[in-house]
Amino acid sequence: MDSNSTVHVESNEISEAENHHTENGEVIAEKSKDESPVNEDNKTKNNDPLLLDKIQSQIEFYFGDVNMLRDKFLIEQTKLDEGWIPLSVLLQFNLLASLSTDTDVILNAVERSDLMEISEDRKKIRRRLDKPLPIYNEEYKKAQLARTVYMKPFPQTIGIQDLKNFLSEFGPIENIIMRKYKDENKKFQFKGSIFVQFKNITDAKQVVEKESVLYDGKEIIRKFSEDYTLEKNDERHNKKHKNDSKEHKKKDVETSDNEKIESDSHELPKGSVLHLQTTSNKILWEDIKKYFVDLGEKIIYVDYKNGSSSGWIRFQGTDSAKSILTKITDNKIQIKDFDVTCRLIEGDEEEQYLQKVQKELNSNKKFKNKKNRNKKGFKTNRKRSGSPISDNVASKKAAI
């Protein structure tokens, strides 16, 4: 039984000695099954400050916000005696035992902690009662994710303690996830990438925005976990789109009942476009897309160049943008902590914009038809008159 294994901040509560996989089979955590008895020869009277720091950090991880929300064993133990856990139980945890099995040394480390307290008989410890666990709701999970950073590459031989030592200079850390996979022999191997959950978002931002971070002379890639997830989703989308094209598959595109479809062109719905204005050059089109998708809105196209001060976003259905605007306070939203002003385009401005969009759609359609002609000039895979025409976008990156 080892309570040191880390799991992804988005994962559900898990049982001991269980391996966990993402949807694509990727192993993100592995519980140790080594429950061999502690070697008493490992005991030490060493009160070296560095050792005490490591023990304190490990104890605070066990009883910290992240682990105590998912560690079934510790949760059950805390119910037995008003939160008190005997040191003899904690010494069954391999990582702690590897640091020291001397209870006096461990108690000296616990005395330095603001999170923990020691029983009068000095045989048990617990999380302080005035430090209650946070409420694990959607708001808390979003806050966790916001301060989680993806980092790579690290050598396959690196250990969790090596990572802790390396990351300690960037600020307090709540969790480290060493991403793993099963090789052909069903053995777990480190992928070389990690997720790091910082205690506060300021430290997470500083790591991501730092000009350079090196490990063993190699540059470490850093990006927010949310950005990493969006990029992987886009990669999977583009890969699927490319494979479908190779196999000459037709992709069904959902169209709104309010969009009138004709044989050669279709009218674009009115009241469906918002104009966006911002003073920041750090907002990406992916950030805009994610903001409205998270709200449950159906997006047709994000017409925005990364780093620009303005752009447009087109939604599905007549008056869809108008309806969205009624939900926004003072016509302002926040994306990546930057203010973005939203405005419904109407009248001549809307007419001119939709004409430009229609022209791009028609041009895109002609290009597709040209590709479908064979060498003799005849169309292949010709659509029947009146069949649906998808509102495809000119740029692949903004496809929903």
Summary of the structure (lengths in Angstrom):
residues: 400
radius of gyration: 27.6
end to end distance: 45.0
largest distance: 93.3
contacts: 1055
relative contact order: 0.08
helix: 36%
strand: 21%
